[in-house]
């Protein structure tokens, strides 16, 4: 069995053997397991913010006994204050000139200004404020949030591409390198980006895909995470290769 990845290297398609995919899937499962505790904690945080701080087992006991359970919203006022401050003071990228022998040159100033102008153009084109605010809101409410930098073809162009800053509404759709040490994750070496898609839509979007029948895969426990009766889990894999 062979599969073709959706990335390019030196303008050639990278062909991955089944062994490579097995290794990659095992890596995904390991990273997914490492993120279980933070994801469980996020689920608990969101449940409390939604006004449901009661333990499910305690709620079941109270339901059986006909006893009420009351919840007072004591959290949203604090998270909303921080989030609204970010909305009132939008975030943006900033650039500073590199220092040359301890002194800032005019050329460095001009280069930093050029980068700042291009960044503002990208942020305006992408409505990046939405992505920044959403990532901050997810981090404040549940512990982590992400934004995504992507390249898209410019309008009426088949060659030129533009950088876009895209929001990530569901931070659980990103499985980031769990072993990074820096708080901002700049030393991470890999990440997975997940997307659930219905089988009918998958077959329509990937008409040239070799796999036409998913029944055999649905019976294989190794693919249980990836294929459900009515949908399939797609994943993009990003990695840093050092040479």
Secondary structure by P-SEA (a helix, b strand, c coil): cccccccccccbbbbbcaaaaaaaaaaaaaaaaaaaaaaaaaaaaaaaaacccccaaaaaaaaaacbbbbbccccaaaaaaaaaaaaabbbbbbbbbbbccccccaaaaaaaaaaaaaaaaaaaaacaaaaaaaaaaaaaaccccccccccccccccccbbbbbbbbbccccccccccccccccccccccbbbbbbbcaaaaaaacccccccccccccccccccccccccbbbbbbbbbbbcc
